[in-house]
């Protein structure tokens, strides 16, 4: 990644600091939440300190509303999606991914929904759209809520509507390498007013004073007359607040997000057009996608060829990540030992291929076509 926080961004922060402002959560956080909601097309957003915190708040709210049970998850995702499910006492149920989107296989999702299913927690991996009409219709019929992880897919769409506006809740990350950055940061989004109020409390120690709905706030006050209204804690929650500097960066970056995303889309399409389709996968579903990475997946499970590809990239000083989102098949990770069967990872062949033969390389707005073409020529030359 290059120039994801620009000189202009830093100058904007410097001008803000010259005002000797409040730096903890204040009016810029509120403004960023409102502007983000307008951009995304939802009613409410809650700015937090990371995408992982957004995941944990979403699962905590789900646990509060629906109690324990099962959450259906992809095998290719970031660790905090699965960790948040475990931390909130849910039982994870896993499905494989589709090779053309790297997102959940909807047929497997629908087949694994049962009486204990509390939600489907879908990751829009690497900027691809993971939704389908079949999945959304099936979830409505089975009355199972969708939680969207859009941390890697800002601006991606399905049927012309931005991802993150479909689910009961959605989560975003503003980590440095993502589509836009607040250094560290995240957002929880929803159209449900009650969930919004609960998210606000979970973000800030469970404090009732965070509630925006005055009648709901007054209900807590009336039920707890012996407590100072400023210090009523409804939940054993967290401190996941962000700050004014992060919000100033977010507001400034949001202004150019759509233009930067258009550049990323062109970059990825150009990359796939110039790759050797006999050696590398080029048939990803690009409709609605907005990829912050150049996805490189070997067509065949050839360990020798894979080693030569990696060595060639290293020789040319091309930074890459093996395994794609989150390092590949999460079921191989030590944090799941004792929670799932030792050989569970073997049941998911698509993510297993990505684990060993999938990579990504940075895709950023300033990346020049000539560099992309040079990269493709280097990759195509590997025998």
C-alpha positions in Angstrom: 0.0 0.0 0.0 1.1 3.5 -0.8 -0.3 6.9 0.0 -3.4 5.6 1.9 -2.8 8.5 4.3 -1.8 11.4 2.2 0.1 14.6 2.9 -3.2 16.4 2.4 -4.8 14.2 5.1 -2.0 15.0 7.5 -2.2 18.7 6.8 -5.9 18.5 7.5 -5.2 16.9 10.9 -2.6 19.5 11.7 -5.1 22.3 11.0 -7.6 20.6 13.2 -5.0 20.3 16.0 -4.1 24.0 15.8 -7.6 24.7 17.0 -6.7 23.1 20.4 -9.7 20.9 20.1 -11.2 18.1 22.2 -9.4 15.0 21.2 -11.6 12.3 22.8 -14.9 11.2 21.1 -16.8 14.4 20.3 -18.5 16.3 17.4 -16.3 14.9 14.6 -17.1 11.4 15.6 -20.8 12.2 15.4 -20.3 13.9 12.0 -18.3 11.0 10.6 -21.0 8.5 11.7 -23.7 10.6 10.0 -21.7 11.1 6.8 -20.8 7.4 6.7 -24.4 6.4 7.2 -25.4 8.7 4.3 -22.7 7.2 2.0 -23.6 3.6 2.9 -27.3 4.0 2.8 -28.2 3.0 6.4 -29.8 4.9 9.3 -27.2 4.4 12.0 -23.4 4.0 12.4 -21.2 3.7 15.5 -17.5 4.6 15.1 -15.2 2.2 17.1 -11.5 1.6 17.4 -11.1 -1.3 15.0 -13.0 -3.6 12.6 -12.3 -6.4 15.1 -14.1 -4.3 17.8 -17.0 -3.9 15.4 -17.2 -7.7 15.1 -17.2 -8.2 18.8 -19.9 -5.6 19.4 -22.1 -7.1 16.7 -21.8 -10.6 18.2 -22.3 -9.2 21.7 -25.5 -7.5 20.6 -26.6 -10.6 18.9 -26.0 -12.6 22.1 -28.0 -10.1 24.1 -30.9 -10.2 21.7 -31.2 -13.8 20.9 -29.2 -15.8 23.5 -26.7 -18.6 22.7 -26.7 -20.9 19.7 -24.9 -21.4 16.4 -23.3 -18.9 14.0 -22.6 -19.9 10.4 -19.2 -18.7 9.3 -16.8 -18.9 6.3 -13.5 -20.8 6.5 -11.8 -17.8 4.8 -12.1 -14.8 6.9 -10.2 -12.7 9.5 -9.5 -14.3 12.9 -11.6 -11.7 14.8 -14.8 -12.9 13.1 -14.5 -16.4 14.5 -12.9 -15.1 17.7 -15.8 -12.8 18.4 -18.2 -15.8 17.9 -16.2 -17.8 20.4 -15.8 -14.9 22.9 -19.6 -14.5 23.0 -20.2 -18.1 23.7 -21.7 -19.1 20.3 -20.9 -22.3 18.5 -19.2 -21.8 15.1 -20.5 -23.7 12.1 -18.3 -23.5 9.0 -18.9 -23.6 5.3 -16.5 -23.6 2.3 -16.1 -20.7 -0.1 -16.8 -20.2 -3.8 -13.7 -19.9 -6.0 -15.0 -16.9 -8.0 -15.8 -14.7 -5.1 -13.8 -16.2 -2.2 -17.0 -15.8 -0.1 -19.4 -18.3 1.4 -21.0 -21.0 -0.6 -24.7 -20.1 -0.3 -25.8 -23.7 -0.9 -23.8 -24.9 2.1 -25.0 -22.0 4.2 -28.6 -22.7 3.6 -28.1 -26.5 4.1 -26.5 -25.9 7.5 -29.2 -23.6 9.0 -30.9 -25.4 11.9 -33.0 -24.6 14.9 -30.0 -23.3 16.9 -28.8 -21.0 14.1 -28.8 -17.4 15.4 -27.2 -15.7 12.4 -25.1 -16.1 9.2 -21.9 -14.0 9.6 -20.7 -13.5 6.1 -17.4 -12.0 5.0 -17.2 -10.1 1.8 -13.6 -11.2 1.2 -11.0 -9.1 -0.5 -13.5 -6.7 -2.1 -15.8 -9.3 -3.7 -19.5 -9.3 -3.3 -20.6 -12.4 -1.3 -24.4 -12.0 -1.7 -26.8 -13.6 -4.0 -30.6 -13.5 -4.4 -30.8 -17.1 -3.5 -29.0 -16.5 -0.2 -31.0 -13.4 0.8 -34.3 -15.1 -0.1 -33.3 -18.2 1.8 -32.4 -16.3 5.0 -35.7 -14.4 4.9 -37.6 -17.6 4.5 -35.7 -19.2 7.4 -35.9 -16.0 9.5 -32.2 -16.0 10.1 -30.5 -12.6 10.3 -27.4 -11.7 8.2 -24.4 -10.0 9.7 -22.0 -8.6 7.1 -18.3 -8.2 7.5 -17.4 -5.6 4.9 -14.0 -4.8 6.4 -12.3 -5.6 3.1 -15.0 -4.4 0.7 -15.8 -0.7 1.1 -18.0 0.4 -1.8 -18.6 -3.0 -3.3 -22.3 -3.6 -4.3 -24.9 -6.1 -5.0 -27.8 -5.2 -7.3 -26.6 -1.6 -7.2 -26.9 -1.4 -3.4 -23.8 -1.1 -1.2 -22.6 -4.1 0.8 -23.2 -3.4 4.5 -26.7 -2.1 3.9 -28.3 -5.6 3.6 -27.6 -7.2 7.0 -29.2 -6.7 10.4 -25.7 -5.3 11.3 -22.6 -4.7 9.3 -19.0 -4.2 10.2 -16.2 -2.1 8.5 -12.5 -1.6 9.2 -10.4 1.5 8.5 -7.1 -0.2 9.0 -4.2 1.4 7.1 -4.2 -1.1 4.1 -7.9 -1.0 3.5 -9.9 1.2 1.1 -9.7 4.1 3.5 -7.9 4.6 6.8 -8.3 6.3 10.1 -5.0 4.6 11.1 -7.0 2.1 13.2 -10.8 2.2 13.3 -14.0 0.5 12.5 -17.8 1.0 12.2 -20.9 -0.9 13.2 -23.9 -0.1 10.9 -27.6 -0.9 11.2 -31.1 0.2 10.3 -32.5 -1.0 13.6 -32.9 1.8 16.1 -32.8 -0.5 19.2 -29.6 -2.2 18.0 -28.1 1.2 17.4 -28.7 2.2 21.0 -27.3 -1.1 22.3 -24.2 -0.7 20.1 -23.6 2.7 21.5 -23.7 1.3 25.1 -21.5 -1.7 24.3 -18.9 0.7 22.7 -18.7 2.7 25.9 -18.6 0.5 29.1 -22.3 -0.3 28.8 -23.2 3.2 29.9 -26.8 4.2 29.7 -25.9 7.9 29.1 -24.7 6.8 25.6 -28.4 6.2 24.6 -29.7 8.8 22.2 -33.4 7.8 22.7 -34.5 9.8 25.7 -37.5 7.6 26.6 -35.3 4.5 26.7 -32.7 6.3 28.8 -35.3 7.5 31.2 -36.6 4.0 31.7 -33.2 2.9 33.0 -33.0 5.9 35.2 -36.5 5.3 36.6 -35.7 1.6 37.3 -32.5 2.5 39.1 -33.3 5.5 41.3 -30.4 4.8 43.7 -27.8 5.3 40.9 -26.3 8.4 39.5 -27.9 8.8 36.0 -24.4 9.5 34.7 -23.1 6.2 35.8 -25.7 3.5 35.1 -24.1 0.5 33.3 -26.6 -1.7 31.5 -24.1 -4.3 30.2 -20.7 -5.7 31.2 -19.3 -4.1 28.0 -16.2 -2.6 26.6 -14.3 0.6 25.9 -14.0 0.6 22.1 -14.4 4.3 21.5 -12.3 6.0 18.8 -11.2 9.6 18.9 -11.5 12.9 17.1 -8.3 12.6 15.1 -9.5 9.3 13.6 -12.9 10.9 12.8 -11.2 13.9 11.1 -9.2 11.5 9.0 -12.2 9.4 8.2 -14.3 12.4 7.1 -11.5 13.7 4.9 -10.9 10.3 3.3 -14.5 9.6 2.7 -14.7 12.5 0.2 -12.4 10.7 -2.2 -13.4 7.1 -1.5 -15.6 6.6 -4.5 -13.0 8.0 -6.9 -10.2 5.9 -5.4 -12.4 2.8 -5.5 -13.0 3.3 -9.3 -9.2 3.3 -9.7 -8.9 0.1 -7.7 -11.6 -1.5 -9.9 -9.8 -0.6 -13.1 -6.5 -1.9 -11.7 -7.9 -5.3 -10.8 -9.6 -5.7 -14.2 -6.4 -4.7 -16.0 -4.4 -7.2 -13.8 -6.7 -10.1 -14.7 -6.8 -9.2 -18.4 -3.0 -9.5 -18.6 -2.5 -12.6 -16.5 -1.9 -16.0 -18.2 -5.3 -17.8 -17.6 -3.6 -21.2 -18.1 -1.5 -20.6 -15.0 -3.6 -18.3 -12.9 -7.3 -17.9 -12.1 -8.8 -15.0 -14.0 -12.6 -15.8 -13.9 -13.5 -14.0 -10.7 -16.9 -12.4 -10.5 -16.2 -8.7 -10.8 -19.8 -7.4 -10.9 -20.1 -5.1 -7.9 -16.6 -5.9 -6.6 -14.2 -3.3 -5.3 -10.8 -5.0 -4.6 -8.1 -3.5 -2.5 -5.9 -6.4 -3.5 -4.7 -8.1 -6.7 -5.8 -11.7 -6.2 -3.4 -14.3 -7.5 -4.6 -17.9 -7.4 -2.8 -20.7 -9.1 -5.0 -22.8 -11.4 -3.4 -26.1 -10.3 -2.3 -27.5 -7.0 1.4 -27.6 -8.1 3.7 -27.1 -5.1 6.8 -26.8 -7.3 5.2 -24.0 -9.5 4.0 -22.3 -6.3 7.5 -22.2 -4.9 8.8 -20.7 -8.1 6.1 -18.1 -8.2 7.0 -17.0 -4.6 10.7 -17.0 -5.3 10.2 -14.9 -8.4 8.1 -12.4 -6.5 10.7 -12.2 -3.8 13.5 -11.8 -6.3 11.7 -8.8 -7.8 10.8 -7.3 -4.4 7.1 -7.7 -4.8 5.4 -7.9 -1.4 2.6 -10.5 -1.2 0.5 -12.5 1.3 0.0 -16.2 0.9 -3.4 -17.7 1.8 -5.4 -14.5 0.9 -7.7 -13.1 3.5 -6.6 -13.9 7.0 -3.8 -16.3 5.9 -6.0 -19.0 4.4 -8.1 -21.7 6.0 -8.8 -20.6 9.5 -9.6 -24.1 10.6 -5.9 -24.9 10.5 -5.2 -22.3 13.2 -4.1 -23.2 16.7 -6.8 -21.1 18.4 -9.4 -23.6 17.1 -7.7 -26.7 18.4 -9.9 -28.5 20.9 -12.9 -26.6 19.5 -13.2 -28.4 16.2 -12.1 -31.9 15.1 -8.5 -32.2 14.2 -9.2 -33.1 10.6 -12.1 -30.6 10.1 -10.1 -28.5 7.8 -9.9 -31.3 5.2 -13.7 -31.0 4.5 -13.4 -27.7 2.7 -11.4 -28.2 -0.6 -11.9 -24.8 -2.1 -10.4 -22.9 0.9 -7.7 -25.5 1.1 -6.6 -24.6 -2.4 -6.6 -20.9 -1.5 -4.6 -21.7 1.6 -1.7 -23.1 -0.3 -2.0 -21.7 -3.8 -3.7 -18.3 -3.3 -2.0 -14.9 -2.8 -2.8 -11.2 -2.8 -0.7 -8.2 -3.8 -1.5 -4.6 -2.9 -3.9 -2.7 -5.1 -4.0 1.1 -4.4 -5.2 4.1 -6.3 -1.7 5.4 -7.2 -0.7 2.0 -8.7 0.4 2.6 -12.3 -0.8 0.4 -15.2 2.8 0.1 -16.3 3.7 -1.5 -13.0 0.7 -3.9 -13.2 1.7 -4.9 -16.7 5.3 -5.5 -15.5 4.0 -7.6 -12.7 1.9 -9.7 -15.0 4.9 -10.2 -17.4 7.0 -11.4 -14.4 4.3 -13.8 -13.3 3.6 -15.1 -16.8 7.2 -15.8 -17.3 7.3 -18.4 -14.4 7.4 -22.0 -15.7 
